């Protein structure tokens, strides 16, 4: 189960990233501006994850700061889906994030935790 949850954790990272990118690329604006929104959204998400979220992040976050960071980061994916009109998918992503993150805490599957496989 722990290995499956590790896969789910990776999948929800990709879904949140893809949702933000897709939201930017599909805005009803001129094509160059839509490209800018999409690429800028992706750049912000990737940079934030590289600096604060990844297991090898330069600024490793723990405790309440980690919870706040992940709430904002994954919340951006949920918000992007909701703003795109995909309300059911936004709710599914929020639910899967909540369950998977709760299991990750229970099983110590977060950066800095001792792996207990």
C-alpha positions in Angstrom: 0.0 0.0 0.0 2.8 2.4 0.8 4.3 1.9 -2.7 1.0 2.5 -4.3 0.6 5.7 -2.2 4.0 6.9 -3.4 2.8 6.5 -7.0 -0.4 8.4 -6.1 1.6 11.2 -4.6 3.7 11.5 -7.8 0.5 11.4 -9.9 -1.2 14.2 -8.0 1.9 16.4 -8.4 1.7 15.9 -12.1 -2.1 16.5 -12.2 -1.8 19.7 -10.3 1.0 20.9 -12.5 -0.9 20.0 -15.7 -4.1 21.6 -14.4 -2.4 24.9 -13.9 -0.6 24.8 -17.3 -3.8 23.8 -19.1 -5.8 26.6 -17.4 -3.3 29.1 -18.7 -3.0 27.7 -22.2 -6.8 27.6 -22.6 -7.7 31.1 -21.6 -10.0 33.0 -24.0 -7.4 35.5 -24.9 -5.0 36.1 -27.9 -2.8 33.1 -28.6 0.5 34.7 -27.5 -1.1 35.8 -24.2 -2.5 32.3 -23.6 1.0 30.8 -24.2 2.4 33.3 -21.8 -0.2 32.5 -19.1 0.4 28.7 -19.6 4.2 28.9 -19.6 4.3 31.4 -16.7 1.9 29.2 -14.6 4.1 26.2 -15.3 7.3 28.1 -14.5 5.9 29.3 -11.1 4.7 25.9 -10.1 7.9 24.1 -11.2 10.1 26.7 -9.5 8.1 26.6 -6.2 8.3 22.8 -6.2 12.0 22.7 -6.9 12.8 25.2 -4.2 10.4 24.1 -1.4 8.5 20.9 -2.3 10.8 18.2 -3.8 12.8 15.8 -1.6 16.0 17.5 -2.8 14.6 21.0 -2.4 17.1 23.8 -1.6 14.8 25.1 1.1 13.4 22.0 2.7 10.1 22.7 4.5 8.7 20.8 7.5 5.8 20.9 9.8 3.2 23.7 9.5 5.3 25.4 6.8 5.2 22.2 4.7 1.4 21.9 5.2 0.9 25.5 4.2 3.1 25.1 1.1 1.4 22.0 -0.1 -2.0 23.4 0.6 -1.2 26.4 -1.7 0.6 24.3 -4.3 -2.0 21.6 -4.7 -4.8 24.1 -4.1 -3.6 25.9 -7.2 -4.2 22.7 -9.2 -7.7 22.3 -7.6 -8.5 26.0 -8.3 -7.3 25.7 -11.9 -9.6 22.8 -12.5 -12.5 24.6 -10.8 -11.9 27.8 -12.8 -11.9 25.7 -15.9 -15.4 24.5 -15.1 -14.2 21.0 -14.2 -15.8 21.0 -10.8 -16.1 17.3 -10.3 -12.4 16.8 -11.2 -11.5 19.6 -8.9 -13.3 17.8 -6.1 -11.8 14.5 -7.0 -8.3 16.0 -7.0 -8.9 17.7 -3.6 -10.2 14.4 -2.1 -7.3 12.3 -3.5 -4.8 14.9 -2.2 -6.4 14.9 1.2 -6.4 11.1 1.6 -3.0 10.5 0.0 -1.3 13.2 2.0 -2.9 11.9 5.3 -1.6 8.4 4.5 1.8 9.9 3.6 2.0 11.5 7.1 0.9 8.3 8.7 3.5 6.3 6.8 6.2 9.0 7.0 6.4 9.3 3.2 7.4 13.0 3.1 10.8 14.7 2.7 13.1 14.2 5.7 11.1 11.3 7.2 12.7 7.9 7.9 11.6 5.4 5.3 9.9 2.4 7.0 9.2 0.0 4.2 
